[in-house]
Amino acid sequence: MKIFGIAGWKNSGKTGLMERLVTEFTARGLSVSTVKHTHHRVDLDQPGKDSHRHRLAGAQEVLVVSGSRWALMHELRDQPEPDLNELLPRLSPVDLLLVEGYKTGAHPKIETHRRDTGKAPFAHEDPTVLAIASDAPETLGPYDHPVLDLNDTQEIAAFIADRIGL
């Protein structure tokens, strides 16, 4: 399974790019899965639902299954957040796993950058960032790696495919 990440500051265009890349790569006939990392507390369950009641009762994992999908919820119960590499074996094999977030992960990635965020890119300090995808490349100054157009999904997909041998 090939892994490539999209990382960047808040509101830098990560999710929109991820969505477009999934569409692009699946149109090329590849199987694609995604991992979304967030620093916010996430709860996919709803109070009062049976699965929520199971979790509150102390279940370590709750598997919810229907005719259209299944979801496994795992409670950390004061354990540390797992590293991406610990989670990968839980995923079914695919041609490409796109990872949103996990900014400090060891996998190769592109940093998304939007001028409106007011944040400087972190790519200069991170050797796992292979390129920057920006809506304002002229504002970045000198950079040792490629600077891609954030809105050119095909160019970004070609860059990723070339770098990981797809």
DSSP file with accessible surface (Angstrom, degrees, kcal/mol):
  #  RESIDUE AA STRUCTURE BP1 BP2  ACC     N-H-->O    O-->H-N    N-H-->O    O-->H-N    TCO  KAPPA ALPHA  PHI   PSI    X-CA   Y-CA   Z-CA
    1    1 A M              0   0  100      0, 0.0     2,-0.3     0, 0.0    95,-0.2   0.000 360.0 360.0 360.0 125.9    0.0    0.0    0.0
    2    2 A K  E     -a   96   0A  90     93,-1.4    95,-3.1    92,-0.3     2,-0.4  -0.676 360.0-158.7 -85.0 138.4    1.4    3.4   -1.1
    3    3 A I  E     +a   97   0A  39     -2,-0.3     2,-0.3    93,-0.2    95,-0.2  -0.969  17.2 166.2-124.0 134.4    1.0    6.2    1.5
    4    4 A F  E     -a   98   0A   0     93,-2.2    95,-2.2    -2,-0.4     2,-0.3  -0.993  18.8-145.7-146.1 142.2    1.1    9.9    0.8
    5    5 A G  E     -ab  99 109A   0    103,-2.7   105,-2.2    -2,-0.3     2,-0.5  -0.741  11.5-155.4-113.8 156.2    0.0   12.8    3.0
    6    6 A I  E     +ab 100 110A   0     93,-3.2    95,-2.5    -2,-0.3     2,-0.3  -0.997  29.8 166.8-123.0 119.2   -1.5   16.2    2.8
    7    7 A A  E     + b   0 111A   0    103,-2.5   105,-2.8    -2,-0.5     2,-0.3  -0.919   6.5 126.1-133.0 159.1   -0.7   18.5    5.7
    8    8 A G  E     - b   0 112A   5     -2,-0.3   105,-0.1   103,-0.2     3,-0.1  -0.936  55.3 -61.8 169.5 173.0   -1.0   22.2    6.4
    9    9 A W  S >  S-     0   0   76    103,-0.5     3,-1.4    -2,-0.3     5,-0.3  -0.242  74.1 -68.9 -70.1 165.5   -2.2   24.8    8.7
   10   10 A K  T 3  S+     0   0  149      1,-0.3    -1,-0.2     2,-0.1     0, 0.0  -0.248 121.4  12.2 -55.1 138.4   -6.0   25.2    9.5
   11   11 A N  T 3  S+     0   0  124     -3,-0.1    -1,-0.3     1,-0.1    -2,-0.1   0.729  88.2 125.1  63.3  27.0   -8.0   26.5    6.5
   12   12 A S  S <  S-     0   0    1     -3,-1.4   101,-0.1   100,-0.1    -2,-0.1   0.433  88.1 -94.9 -94.9   0.2   -5.0   25.9    4.1
   13   13 A G  S  > S+     0   0   12     99,-0.1     4,-2.1    -4,-0.1     5,-0.2   0.594  80.3 134.7 102.9  12.6   -7.1   23.8    1.7
   14   14 A K  H  > S+     0   0   27     -5,-0.3     4,-2.8     2,-0.2     5,-0.2   0.942  73.5  43.9 -60.1 -52.9   -6.2   20.3    2.9
   15   15 A T  H  > S+     0   0   82      1,-0.2     4,-2.6     2,-0.2     5,-0.2   0.913 113.6  49.8 -66.2 -41.7   -9.7   18.8    2.9
   16   16 A G  H  > S+     0   0   27      2,-0.2     4,-2.2     1,-0.2    -1,-0.2   0.921 113.3  47.1 -61.9 -42.0  -10.7   20.2   -0.5
   17   17 A L  H  X S+     0   0    0     -4,-2.1     4,-2.8     2,-0.2    -2,-0.2   0.926 110.9  52.0 -65.7 -43.6   -7.5   18.9   -2.0
   18   18 A M  H  X S+     0   0   10     -4,-2.8     4,-2.7     1,-0.2     5,-0.2   0.939 109.8  49.5 -56.3 -48.3   -8.0   15.5   -0.4
   19   19 A E  H  X S+     0   0  136     -4,-2.6     4,-2.0     1,-0.2    -1,-0.2   0.930 113.1  46.0 -58.4 -45.5  -11.5   15.3   -1.8
   20   20 A R  H  X S+     0   0   71     -4,-2.2     4,-2.6     1,-0.2    -1,-0.2   0.887 112.0  51.5 -67.2 -37.4  -10.3   16.2   -5.3
   21   21 A L  H  X S+     0   0    0     -4,-2.8     4,-3.0     2,-0.2     5,-0.3   0.896 107.5  51.8 -67.5 -39.8   -7.4   13.8   -5.1
   22   22 A V  H  X S+     0   0   40     -4,-2.7     4,-2.5    -5,-0.2     5,-0.3   0.951 112.6  46.7 -60.0 -45.8   -9.6   10.9   -4.1
   23   23 A T  H  X S+     0   0   90     -4,-2.0     4,-2.0    -5,-0.2    -2,-0.2   0.931 114.5  47.5 -60.1 -45.7  -11.9   11.7   -7.1
   24   24 A E  H  X S+     0   0   37     -4,-2.6     4,-1.0     2,-0.2    -2,-0.2   0.941 115.0  43.2 -63.3 -49.7   -8.8   11.9   -9.4
   25   25 A F  H  <>S+     0   0    0     -4,-3.0     5,-2.0     1,-0.2     3,-0.2   0.881 113.7  50.2 -69.9 -36.6   -7.1    8.7   -8.3
   26   26 A T  H ><5S+     0   0   66     -4,-2.5     3,-1.8    -5,-0.3    -1,-0.2   0.880 106.3  56.8 -69.0 -32.8  -10.3    6.7   -8.3
   27   27 A A  H 3<5S+     0   0   84     -4,-2.0    -1,-0.2    -5,-0.3    -2,-0.2   0.799 101.6  57.8 -65.2 -25.2  -11.1    7.9  -11.8
   28   28 A R  T 3<5S-     0   0  109     -4,-1.0    -1,-0.3    -3,-0.2    -2,-0.2   0.395 126.9-104.1 -82.7   0.9   -7.7    6.5  -12.8
   29   29 A G  T < 5S+     0   0   63     -3,-1.8     2,-0.3     1,-0.3    -3,-0.2   0.578  76.4 136.3  90.1  11.0   -9.0    3.1  -11.6
   30   30 A L      < -     0   0   42     -5,-2.0     2,-0.4    64,-0.0    -1,-0.3  -0.638  56.0-123.3 -91.1 148.5   -7.0    3.0   -8.3
   31   31 A S        -     0   0   52     -2,-0.3    65,-1.9    66,-0.0    64,-0.6  -0.777  36.6-171.7 -86.9 133.8   -8.5    1.9   -5.0
   32   32 A V  E     -c   96   0A  27     -2,-0.4     2,-0.3    63,-0.2    65,-0.2  -0.988  15.6-179.5-132.8 136.0   -8.1    4.7   -2.4
   33   33 A S  E     -c   97   0A  39     63,-2.1    65,-2.7    -2,-0.4     2,-0.3  -0.881  15.1-147.7-123.9 164.0   -8.6    5.0    1.3
   34   34 A T  E     -c   98   0A  73     -2,-0.3     2,-0.4    63,-0.2    65,-0.2  -0.942   9.6-157.7-132.2 153.8   -8.1    8.0    3.5
   35   35 A V  E     -c   99   0A  25     63,-2.0    65,-3.4    -2,-0.3     2,-0.5  -0.998  11.6-162.4-124.7 131.0   -7.1    8.8    7.1
   36   36 A K  E     -c  100   0A 114     -2,-0.4     2,-0.4    63,-0.2    65,-0.2  -0.968   5.0-164.1-116.2 117.7   -8.1   12.1    8.6
   37   37 A H        +     0   0   25     63,-2.8     2,-0.3    -2,-0.5    66,-0.0  -0.823  12.0 175.9-100.4 139.5   -6.2   13.2   11.8
   38   38 A T        -     0   0   41     -2,-0.4     4,-0.1     2,-0.1    -2,-0.0  -0.983  34.8-147.6-140.1 152.4   -7.6   15.9   14.0
   39   39 A H  S    S+     0   0  161     -2,-0.3     2,-0.2     2,-0.1    -1,-0.1   0.497  77.5  92.6 -91.7  -7.4   -6.6   17.5   17.2
   40   40 A H  S    S-     0   0  133      1,-0.1     2,-0.4    -3,-0.0    -2,-0.1  -0.548  91.3 -99.0 -85.9 152.8  -10.3   18.1   18.1
   41   41 A R        -     0   0  229     -2,-0.2     2,-0.4     2,-0.0    -1,-0.1  -0.561  44.8-162.2 -70.0 125.6  -12.3   15.6   20.1
   42   42 A V        +     0   0   91     -2,-0.4     2,-0.4    -4,-0.1    -4,-0.0  -0.929  16.7 178.0-115.9 134.4  -14.4   13.6   17.6
   43   43 A D        +     0   0   72     -2,-0.4    -2,-0.0     1,-0.1     0, 0.0  -0.932   9.0 179.6-136.4 112.3  -17.5   11.6   18.4
   44   44 A L        +     0   0  139     -2,-0.4     2,-0.2     2,-0.1    -1,-0.1   0.546  63.9  82.3 -84.5  -9.9  -19.2    9.8   15.6
   45   45 A D  S    S-     0   0   18      6,-0.1    -2,-0.0     7,-0.0     0, 0.0  -0.501  72.2-133.8 -94.7 164.0  -21.8    8.4   17.9
   46   46 A Q    >   -     0   0  121     -2,-0.2     3,-2.0     0, 0.0     6,-0.4  -0.964  26.0-105.1-123.2 134.6  -24.9   10.0   19.3
   47   47 A P  T 3  S+     0   0  106      0, 0.0     3,-0.1     0, 0.0     4,-0.1  -0.247 106.5  26.0 -53.5 138.3  -26.2   10.0   22.9
   48   48 A G  T 3  S+     0   0   57      1,-0.3     2,-0.1     2,-0.1     3,-0.0   0.094  91.2 119.8  94.9 -24.5  -29.1    7.6   23.3
   49   49 A K  S <> S-     0   0  116     -3,-2.0     4,-2.3     1,-0.1    -1,-0.3  -0.431  75.3-116.3 -71.7 152.0  -28.2    5.3   20.4
   50   50 A D  H  > S+     0   0  106      1,-0.2     4,-2.3     2,-0.2     5,-0.2   0.907 115.2  51.9 -55.7 -44.7  -27.5    1.7   21.3
   51   51 A S  H  > S+     0   0   20      1,-0.2     4,-2.1     2,-0.2    -1,-0.2   0.890 109.1  50.8 -63.1 -37.3  -23.8    1.9   20.2
   52   52 A H  H  > S+     0   0   22     -6,-0.4     4,-2.7     1,-0.2    -1,-0.2   0.913 109.1  51.3 -64.5 -41.8  -23.3    5.0   22.4
   53   53 A R  H  X S+     0   0  155     -4,-2.3     4,-1.8     1,-0.2    -2,-0.2   0.893 107.4  53.4 -63.3 -37.8  -24.8    3.1   25.3
   54   54 A H  H  X>S+     0   0  103     -4,-2.3     5,-2.0     2,-0.2     4,-0.6   0.929 110.5  47.0 -61.7 -45.1  -22.4    0.2   24.7
   55   55 A R  H ><5S+     0   0   23     -4,-2.1     3,-1.4     1,-0.2    -2,-0.2   0.926 110.9  50.9 -63.2 -45.7  -19.5    2.6   24.8
   56   56 A L  H 3<5S+     0   0  127     -4,-2.7    -1,-0.2     1,-0.3    -2,-0.2   0.830 103.5  60.1 -62.5 -29.6  -20.7    4.3   28.0
   57   57 A A  H 3<5S-     0   0   92     -4,-1.8    -1,-0.3    -5,-0.2    -2,-0.2   0.671 130.3 -93.5 -73.0 -14.4  -21.1    0.9   29.6
   58   58 A G  T <<5 +     0   0   42     -3,-1.4    -3,-0.2    -4,-0.6    -2,-0.1   0.479  65.4 160.6 119.9   4.3  -17.4    0.4   29.1
   59   59 A A      < -     0   0   34     -5,-2.0    -1,-0.2     1,-0.1    16,-0.1  -0.340  31.9-150.5 -58.9 135.3  -17.0   -1.5   25.8
   60   60 A Q  S    S+     0   0   91      1,-0.3    15,-2.8    14,-0.1     2,-0.4   0.895  82.2  15.2 -71.9 -43.9  -13.4   -1.1   24.4
   61   61 A E  E     -F   74   0B  77     13,-0.2     2,-0.4    -7,-0.0    -1,-0.3  -0.990  63.4-165.6-133.3 145.6  -14.6   -1.4   20.8
   62   62 A V  E     -F   73   0B  10     11,-2.4    11,-2.9    -2,-0.4     2,-0.6  -0.996   7.3-159.5-130.1 123.3  -18.1   -1.1   19.3
   63   63 A L  E     -F   72   0B  98     -2,-0.4     2,-0.5     9,-0.2     9,-0.2  -0.926   6.6-163.4-104.7 118.2  -18.6   -2.3   15.7
   64   64 A V  E     -F   71   0B  61      7,-2.9     7,-2.3    -2,-0.6     2,-0.4  -0.914  12.3-175.0-104.1 127.5  -21.7   -0.8   14.1
   65   65 A V  E     +F   70   0B 102     -2,-0.5     2,-0.3     5,-0.2     5,-0.2  -0.977  12.0 158.1-130.2 135.6  -22.9   -2.7   11.0
   66   66 A S        -     0   0   65      3,-2.3     3,-0.1    -2,-0.4    -2,-0.0  -0.842  56.5 -90.3-138.3-178.3  -25.7   -1.9    8.4
   67   67 A G  S    S+     0   0   92     -2,-0.3     3,-0.1     1,-0.2    -2,-0.0   0.633 124.4  38.9 -70.4 -12.6  -26.4   -2.9    4.9
   68   68 A S  S    S-     0   0   85      1,-0.3     2,-0.3     0, 0.0    -1,-0.2   0.631 124.8 -13.9-114.0 -18.7  -24.5    0.1    3.5
   69   69 A R        -     0   0  177     -3,-0.1    -3,-2.3     2,-0.0     2,-0.3  -0.985  48.8-138.7-168.9 168.5  -21.4    0.4    5.8
   70   70 A W  E     -F   65   0B 165     -2,-0.3     2,-0.4    -5,-0.2    -5,-0.2  -0.974  13.4-166.0-137.0 153.9  -19.7   -0.6    9.0
   71   71 A A  E     -F   64   0B  43     -7,-2.3    -7,-2.9    -2,-0.3     2,-0.6  -0.997   9.7-150.9-141.5 134.1  -17.7    1.5   11.5
   72   72 A L  E     -F   63   0B  70     -2,-0.4     2,-0.5    -9,-0.2    -9,-0.2  -0.930  11.3-165.2-106.4 121.1  -15.4    0.4   14.3
   73   73 A M  E     -F   62   0B  24    -11,-2.9   -11,-2.4    -2,-0.6     2,-0.5  -0.936   4.1-168.3-106.4 128.2  -15.2    2.7   17.2
   74   74 A H  E     -F   61   0B  82     -2,-0.5     2,-0.5   -13,-0.2   -13,-0.2  -0.972  13.1-142.5-119.2 122.6  -12.3    2.1   19.6
   75   75 A E        -     0   0   39    -15,-2.8    -2,-0.0    -2,-0.5     0, 0.0  -0.720   2.5-157.7 -85.4 128.4  -12.2    3.9   22.9
   76   76 A L    >   -     0   0   64     -2,-0.5     3,-1.5     3,-0.1    -1,-0.1   0.779  16.3-160.1 -75.6 -27.6   -8.7    4.9   24.0
   77   77 A R  T 3  S-     0   0  100      1,-0.3    -2,-0.1   -17,-0.1   -17,-0.0   0.924  74.0 -39.8  45.8  59.0   -9.7    5.0   27.7
   78   78 A D  T 3  S+     0   0  172      1,-0.2    -1,-0.3     0, 0.0     3,-0.1   0.553 108.6 130.5  70.1   9.4   -6.8    7.3   28.8
   79   79 A Q    <   -     0   0  130     -3,-1.5    -1,-0.2     1,-0.1    -3,-0.1  -0.589  67.9 -92.0 -84.1 156.3   -4.3    5.5   26.6
   80   80 A P        -     0   0  103      0, 0.0    -1,-0.1     0, 0.0     3,-0.1  -0.302  48.2 -90.9 -67.3 153.0   -2.1    7.7   24.3
   81   81 A E        -     0   0  107      1,-0.1     2,-0.1    -3,-0.1     0, 0.0  -0.414  51.8-112.1 -60.4 132.6   -3.2    8.5   20.8
   82   82 A P        -     0   0   28      0, 0.0     2,-0.1     0, 0.0    -1,-0.1  -0.370  25.2-113.2 -71.5 149.4   -1.8    5.8   18.5
   83   83 A D    >>  -     0   0   77      1,-0.1     3,-1.1    -2,-0.1     4,-1.0  -0.422  30.6-109.9 -71.3 153.2    0.8    6.6   15.9
   84   84 A L  H >> S+     0   0    6      1,-0.3     4,-1.6     2,-0.2     3,-1.0   0.899 118.8  58.0 -53.8 -42.0   -0.3    6.3   12.3
   85   85 A N  H 34 S+     0   0  105      1,-0.3    -1,-0.3     2,-0.2    20,-0.0   0.787 101.7  55.5 -63.1 -26.7    1.9    3.2   11.8
   86   86 A E  H <4 S+     0   0  126     -3,-1.1    -1,-0.3     1,-0.2    -2,-0.2   0.776 110.7  45.4 -72.8 -27.4    0.0    1.5   14.6
   87   87 A L  H X< S+     0   0   54     -4,-1.0     3,-1.9    -3,-1.0     4,-0.4   0.746  91.4  80.9 -88.2 -25.6   -3.3    2.1   12.8
   88   88 A L  G >< S+     0   0   25     -4,-1.6     3,-1.9     1,-0.3    -1,-0.2   0.854  84.3  60.0 -54.8 -40.5   -2.3    1.0    9.3
   89   89 A P  G 3  S+     0   0  107      0, 0.0    -1,-0.3     0, 0.0    -2,-0.1   0.729  96.9  63.1 -63.2 -16.4   -2.7   -2.7    9.9
   90   90 A R  G <  S+     0   0  144     -3,-1.9     2,-0.3    -4,-0.1    -2,-0.2   0.630  90.0  86.4 -79.1 -14.5   -6.3   -2.1   10.7
   91   91 A L  S <  S-     0   0   61     -3,-1.9     3,-0.1    -4,-0.4   -58,-0.0  -0.640  83.8-114.6 -90.2 146.8   -7.0   -0.9    7.2
   92   92 A S        -     0   0   84     -2,-0.3    -1,-0.1     1,-0.1    -2,-0.1  -0.471  46.9 -90.6 -70.4 147.9   -7.9   -3.0    4.2
   93   93 A P        +     0   0  122      0, 0.0     2,-0.3     0, 0.0    -1,-0.1  -0.333  55.6 165.6 -63.1 138.3   -5.2   -3.0    1.4
   94   94 A V        -     0   0   22     -3,-0.1   -92,-0.3     1,-0.1     3,-0.1  -0.910  48.4-110.0-141.4 170.0   -5.6   -0.4   -1.3
   95   95 A D  S    S+     0   0   71    -64,-0.6   -93,-1.4    -2,-0.3     2,-0.4   0.874 102.4  17.0 -69.0 -39.4   -3.5    1.0   -4.0
   96   96 A L  E     -ac   2  32A   0    -65,-1.9   -63,-2.1   -95,-0.2     2,-0.6  -0.992  58.2-162.7-142.9 130.1   -3.2    4.4   -2.3
   97   97 A L  E     -ac   3  33A   0    -95,-3.1   -93,-2.2    -2,-0.4     2,-0.5  -0.966  14.9-160.0-109.4 116.8   -3.8    5.6    1.2
   98   98 A L  E     -ac   4  34A   0    -65,-2.7   -63,-2.0    -2,-0.6     2,-0.5  -0.867   6.3-157.3 -97.3 130.7   -4.1    9.4    1.4
   99   99 A V  E     -ac   5  35A   0    -95,-2.2   -93,-3.2    -2,-0.5     2,-0.6  -0.940   4.4-160.3-114.5 121.2   -3.5   10.9    4.9
  100  100 A E  E     -ac   6  36A  10    -65,-3.4   -63,-2.8    -2,-0.5     2,-0.3  -0.894  68.3  -7.5 -99.9 124.8   -4.8   14.3    5.9
  101  101 A G        +     0   0   13    -95,-2.5   -95,-0.1    -2,-0.6     4,-0.1  -0.733  68.3 126.2  93.3-143.9   -3.0   15.8    8.9
  102  102 A Y    >   +     0   0   26     -2,-0.3     3,-2.3     1,-0.1     5,-0.2   0.936  39.3 178.9  46.2  49.7   -0.4   13.8   10.8
  103  103 A K  T 3  S+     0   0   60      1,-0.3    -1,-0.1   -95,-0.1   -96,-0.1   0.798  74.3  45.1 -51.2 -36.1    1.8   16.8   10.1
  104  104 A T  T 3  S+     0   0  139     24,-0.0    -1,-0.3     2,-0.0    -2,-0.1   0.374  86.9 123.0 -95.7   7.4    4.7   15.2   12.1
  105  105 A G    <   -     0   0   10     -3,-2.3    23,-0.1    -4,-0.1  -100,-0.1  -0.228  68.7-124.3 -66.3 159.4    4.3   11.7   10.5
  106  106 A A  S    S+     0   0   88      2,-0.0    -1,-0.1    21,-0.0     3,-0.1   0.503  77.6 104.5 -84.6  -5.0    7.3   10.1    8.7
  107  107 A H  S    S-     0   0   21     -5,-0.2  -103,-0.1     1,-0.1     2,-0.1  -0.374  83.4 -92.9 -75.0 156.7    5.4    9.5    5.5
  108  108 A P        +     0   0   41      0, 0.0  -103,-2.7     0, 0.0     2,-0.3  -0.383  55.9 170.5 -68.1 148.6    5.9   11.7    2.4
  109  109 A K  E     -bd   5 129A   0     19,-2.3    21,-3.0  -105,-0.2    22,-0.7  -0.977  35.4-127.5-154.4 164.7    3.6   14.7    2.1
  110  110 A I  E     -bd   6 131A   0   -105,-2.2  -103,-2.5    -2,-0.3     2,-0.5  -0.943  27.6-135.6-111.4 137.1    2.7   17.9    0.4
  111  111 A E  E     -bd   7 132A   0     20,-2.4    22,-3.0    -2,-0.4     2,-0.3  -0.824  14.1-143.1 -92.3 130.8    2.0   21.0    2.4
  112  112 A T  E     -bd   8 133A   0   -105,-2.8  -103,-0.5    -2,-0.5     2,-0.4  -0.726  20.8-173.9 -89.7 143.3   -1.0   23.0    1.5
  113  113 A H  E     - d   0 134A  12     20,-2.3    22,-1.5    -2,-0.3     2,-0.4  -0.993  13.1-176.5-142.3 129.3   -0.6   26.8    1.8
  114  114 A R    >   -     0   0   70     -2,-0.4     3,-1.4    20,-0.2     4,-0.4  -0.995  26.5-139.1-123.1 135.1   -3.1   29.6    1.4
  115  115 A R  G >  S+     0   0  124     -2,-0.4     3,-1.7     1,-0.3    -1,-0.1   0.877 100.1  65.8 -56.2 -38.6   -2.1   33.2    1.6
  116  116 A D  G 3  S+     0   0  142      1,-0.3    -1,-0.3     2,-0.1  -104,-0.1   0.688  87.4  67.9 -63.7 -18.9   -5.2   34.1    3.6
  117  117 A T  G <  S-     0   0   37     -3,-1.4    -1,-0.3     2,-0.1    -2,-0.2   0.771  92.2-143.0 -71.0 -25.4   -4.1   31.9    6.6
  118  118 A G    <   +     0   0   74     -3,-1.7     2,-0.4    -4,-0.4    -2,-0.1   0.550  57.3 128.1  75.2   6.1   -1.3   34.4    7.3
  119  119 A K        -     0   0  106     -5,-0.4    -1,-0.3    -4,-0.0    -2,-0.1  -0.778  59.0-127.8 -99.5 140.3    0.9   31.4    8.3
  120  120 A A        -     0   0   75     -2,-0.4    20,-0.1     1,-0.1    -1,-0.0  -0.545  38.9 -96.3 -77.4 147.8    4.4   30.7    6.9
  121  121 A P        -     0   0   19      0, 0.0     3,-0.2     0, 0.0    -1,-0.1  -0.295  21.2-152.9 -62.3 149.2    4.9   27.3    5.5
  122  122 A F  S >  S+     0   0   19      1,-0.1     3,-1.7     2,-0.1     4,-0.4   0.411  72.7 100.0 -98.2  -0.7    6.6   24.7    7.8
  123  123 A A  G >   +     0   0    5      1,-0.3     3,-1.2     2,-0.2     6,-0.2   0.799  69.0  67.5 -57.9 -31.2    8.0   22.8    4.8
  124  124 A H  G 3  S+     0   0  103      1,-0.3    -1,-0.3    -3,-0.2    -2,-0.1   0.804 107.9  38.8 -61.9 -28.1   11.5   24.4    5.3
  125  125 A E  G <  S+     0   0  147     -3,-1.7    -1,-0.3     1,-0.1    -2,-0.2   0.409 105.7  74.6-100.5   0.2   11.9   22.5    8.6
  126  126 A D    X   -     0   0   30     -3,-1.2     3,-1.6    -4,-0.4    -1,-0.1  -0.907  55.1-167.7-123.0 108.2   10.3   19.2    7.6
  127  127 A P  T 3  S+     0   0  115      0, 0.0    -1,-0.1     0, 0.0    -4,-0.1   0.668  86.8  66.0 -69.1 -12.9   12.2   16.8    5.3
  128  128 A T  T 3  S+     0   0   30    -23,-0.1   -19,-2.3   -20,-0.1     2,-0.7   0.627  79.5  91.7 -82.3 -13.0    9.1   14.7    4.7
  129  129 A V  E <   +d  109   0A   0     -3,-1.6   -19,-0.2    -6,-0.2     3,-0.1  -0.757  52.3 178.7 -82.8 116.5    7.4   17.6    2.9
  130  130 A L  E     -     0   0A  43    -21,-3.0     2,-0.3    -2,-0.7   -20,-0.2   0.616  62.1  -2.7 -95.1 -17.1    8.3   17.1   -0.8
  131  131 A A  E     -d  110   0A   0    -22,-0.7   -20,-2.4    14,-0.2     2,-0.4  -0.976  61.7-123.0-163.5 164.2    6.4   20.0   -2.2
  132  132 A I  E     -de 111 147A   0     14,-1.9    16,-3.5    -2,-0.3     2,-0.6  -0.971  14.1-156.7-115.9 133.9    4.1   22.9   -1.4
  133  133 A A  E     +de 112 148A   0    -22,-3.0   -20,-2.3    -2,-0.4     2,-0.3  -0.958  29.7 171.8-107.7 114.4    0.7   23.3   -3.1
  134  134 A S  E     -de 113 149A   0     14,-2.7    16,-2.0    -2,-0.6    17,-0.3  -0.919  46.2-148.0-129.9 151.1   -0.2   27.0   -2.8
  135  135 A D  S    S+     0   0   48    -22,-1.5   -21,-0.1    -2,-0.3     3,-0.1   0.481 107.1  35.7 -88.2  -5.0   -2.8   29.5   -4.1
  136  136 A A    >   +     0   0    0    -23,-0.3     3,-2.1     1,-0.1     4,-0.3  -0.470  64.7 164.2-144.6  66.1   -0.1   32.2   -4.0
  137  137 A P  G >  S+     0   0   59      0, 0.0     3,-1.7     0, 0.0     4,-0.4   0.819  73.0  67.9 -59.1 -26.8    3.3   30.6   -5.0
  138  138 A E  G 3  S+     0   0  131      1,-0.3     3,-0.3     2,-0.1    -2,-0.0   0.706  95.3  57.2 -67.2 -16.2    4.8   34.1   -5.6
  139  139 A T  G <  S+     0   0   68     -3,-2.1    -1,-0.3     1,-0.2     0, 0.0   0.510  90.1  75.2 -90.9  -3.5    4.6   34.8   -1.8
  140  140 A L  S <  S-     0   0   21     -3,-1.7    -1,-0.2    -4,-0.3    -2,-0.1   0.710  79.9-154.3 -84.8 -24.5    6.7   31.8   -0.8
  141  141 A G        -     0   0   48     -4,-0.4    -1,-0.2    -3,-0.3     2,-0.1  -0.281  54.0  -8.5  77.6-166.7   10.1   33.0   -1.7
  142  142 A P        +     0   0  124      0, 0.0     2,-0.3     0, 0.0     0, 0.0  -0.367  67.6 174.9 -68.1 139.1   12.9   30.5   -2.5
  143  143 A Y        -     0   0   34      2,-0.1     4,-0.1    -2,-0.1    -2,-0.1  -0.990  31.8-141.0-146.2 136.6   12.1   26.9   -1.8
  144  144 A D  S    S+     0   0  159     -2,-0.3    -1,-0.1     2,-0.1   -20,-0.0   0.658  84.4  54.4 -72.7 -19.8   14.3   23.8   -2.6
  145  145 A H  S    S-     0   0   85      1,-0.1   -14,-0.2   -16,-0.0   -13,-0.1  -0.679 101.5 -70.3-112.4 169.9   11.3   21.6   -3.7
  146  146 A P        -     0   0   47      0, 0.0   -14,-1.9     0, 0.0     2,-0.5  -0.220  35.9-147.8 -59.8 145.1    8.6   22.1   -6.2
  147  147 A V  E     -e  132   0A  53    -16,-0.2     2,-0.3    -4,-0.1   -14,-0.2  -0.983  21.7-165.0-113.8 119.0    5.8   24.6   -5.6
  148  148 A L  E     -e  133   0A  10    -16,-3.5   -14,-2.7    -2,-0.5     2,-0.6  -0.702  28.2-101.2-105.5 157.8    2.5   23.4   -7.2
  149  149 A D  E >   -e  134   0A  72     -2,-0.3     3,-2.1   -16,-0.2     7,-0.2  -0.676  26.8-145.3 -77.7 117.7   -0.7   25.2   -7.9
  150  150 A L  T 3  S+     0   0    1    -16,-2.0   -15,-0.2    -2,-0.6    -1,-0.2   0.778  99.0  50.2 -54.6 -28.5   -3.1   24.3   -5.1
  151  151 A N  T 3  S+     0   0   98    -17,-0.3     2,-1.1     1,-0.1    -1,-0.3   0.459  87.5  88.4 -93.7   0.2   -6.0   24.3   -7.6
  152  152 A D    <>  +     0   0   64     -3,-2.1     4,-2.1     1,-0.2     5,-0.2  -0.699  50.1 173.2-100.7  84.1   -4.4   22.1  -10.2
  153  153 A T  H  > S+     0   0   22     -2,-1.1     4,-3.0     1,-0.2     5,-0.2   0.877  75.7  53.9 -60.6 -40.4   -5.4   18.6   -9.0
  154  154 A Q  H  > S+     0   0  126      1,-0.2     4,-2.4     2,-0.2    -1,-0.2   0.901 108.7  49.1 -64.9 -38.9   -4.0   16.8  -12.0
  155  155 A E  H  > S+     0   0   73      2,-0.2     4,-2.2     1,-0.2    -1,-0.2   0.929 114.0  45.8 -64.7 -43.4   -0.6   18.3  -11.5
  156  156 A I  H  X S+     0   0    0     -4,-2.1     4,-2.6    -7,-0.2    -2,-0.2   0.924 112.7  50.2 -66.7 -43.2   -0.6   17.4   -7.8
  157  157 A A  H  X S+     0   0    0     -4,-3.0     4,-2.9     1,-0.2     5,-0.2   0.908 110.4  50.3 -62.0 -41.3   -1.8   13.9   -8.5
  158  158 A A  H  X S+     0   0   51     -4,-2.4     4,-2.5    -5,-0.2    -1,-0.2   0.903 109.8  51.0 -63.3 -40.8    0.9   13.4  -11.1
  159  159 A F  H  X S+     0   0   18     -4,-2.2     4,-2.4     2,-0.2    -2,-0.2   0.943 113.1  45.0 -60.3 -48.6    3.5   14.6   -8.6
  160  160 A I  H  X S+     0   0    0     -4,-2.6     4,-2.1     2,-0.2     5,-0.2   0.951 113.1  50.0 -61.9 -48.9    2.2   12.2   -6.0
  161  161 A A  H  X>S+     0   0   12     -4,-2.9     5,-2.4     1,-0.2     4,-0.9   0.904 112.7  47.7 -58.4 -41.5    2.0    9.3   -8.5
  162  162 A D  H  <5S+     0   0  116     -4,-2.5     3,-0.4    -5,-0.2    -1,-0.2   0.922 111.7  49.8 -65.8 -43.1    5.6   10.0   -9.7
  163  163 A R  H  <5S+     0   0  110     -4,-2.4    -2,-0.2     1,-0.2    -1,-0.2   0.822 120.5  33.3 -69.2 -31.8    7.0   10.2   -6.2
  164  164 A I  H  <5S-     0   0   23     -4,-2.1    -1,-0.2    -5,-0.2    -2,-0.2   0.385 111.4-111.4-109.6   6.0    5.5    7.0   -4.9
  165  165 A G  T  <5       0   0   56     -4,-0.9    -3,-0.2    -3,-0.4    -4,-0.1   0.887 360.0 360.0  71.8  43.2    5.6    5.0   -8.1
  166  166 A L      <       0   0   76     -5,-2.4    -1,-0.2    -6,-0.2    -2,-0.1  -0.717 360.0 360.0 -88.6 360.0    1.9    4.6   -8.9
